């Protein structure tokens, strides 16, 4: 194996390597061959990577909660809204966190048992609540008083719907404000001062609701575990509950600057914090999303043009339609030429959309990029496909699973005709 393998960062899927001639191999498949076969842009996902992380979460919770411990690991499905990914994680015996009717139906279609589904959302519609009740969703996470009112109307007489109350602990971890969700002025959950106690009282008096515990989620891409203990200490005065959902939030490696804790250490710290604050008998719910799927995925692009306008601009055949995160909150990514890892040309990797802000990677260091090169960005398994769109009339990429040298499409490439699928055609004939 070439010494160039040292250039392969921790951002790439488990088992990735550079061959002796310097070509990227993921899931046992040659990246250039995948680009040739499926065209670009394309989301490539290593199945075994996702499975390994799911198993690591479950093993760590089993280890630290002990033989009598009670826990559930729940996939935060907003991170990767593809039915095949739902099914993979259902097969790994995870639960599922959904935040819309669409995610709920994908979870059910993929094989998640209804009683392992948690329904979230800060603005659930009446129809979404009715659908969740109809399908006997295990838990509904109540975010506001309107949720409680609508549940009272939707739950049949004689049925008890299990709920968690989402609270805002007033904790803002060190992450981007757009993905910090537990601060004092967040749009999510009840404030601790008066709203949460009132919601708890209303829920406890209901004959249709079974209040099991509290839920909080303080944010995503978190690199230290101390804020979770702070959040638990903030909510403990609301009472003793048998179930505490500590959300998700474990950060992942996007660039060499990122150093998240291991899954084992992250789980250890969260379990110990729950035990210290709420007691050893508390059932713990964990909701990983990004930490399950982000590093399992890469996106392949074709370089279309290279120009120098003060800086060097390397334009690819995708952009903000397949990875919106850099434009939403300046998320940072790596990039490499898939058969020529290394540097030499400082540049900006830009998309093809009609926005100056359509820049995927600023300050990339690529090895003499040329039109026709295949470019790869790692860590796109979370929120790339989930946030994909058809801006400028661009079609969304396929999702390709790879494993042990074999590849298969699990979401086909969108075609131009798909863009017309919702038109009322009588006006155009």
Secondary structure, 3 states (H helix, E strand, C coil): CCHHHHHCCCCCCCCCEECCCCCEEECCEEHHHHHHHHCCCEEEEEHHHHHHHHHHHHHHHHHHHCCCCCEEEEEEHHHCCCHHHHHHHHHCCCEEEECCHHHHHHHHHHCCCHHHEEECCCCCCHHHHHHHHHCCCCEEEECCHHHHHHHHHHCCCCCCEEEEEEEECCCCCCCCHHHECCCCCCCCCEECCCHHHHHHHHHHHCCCEEEEEEECCCECCECCCHHHHHHHHHHHHHCCCCEEECCCCECCCCCCCCCCCCHHHHHHHHHHHHHHHHCCCCEEEECCCHHHHHHHEEEEEEEEEEEECCCEEEEECCCCCCCCHHHHHCCCCCCEECCECCCCEEEEEECCCCCCCCEEEEEEEECCCCCCCEEEEECCCCCCCCCCCCHHHCCCCEEEEEECCEEEEEECCCCHHHHHCCCCHHHHC
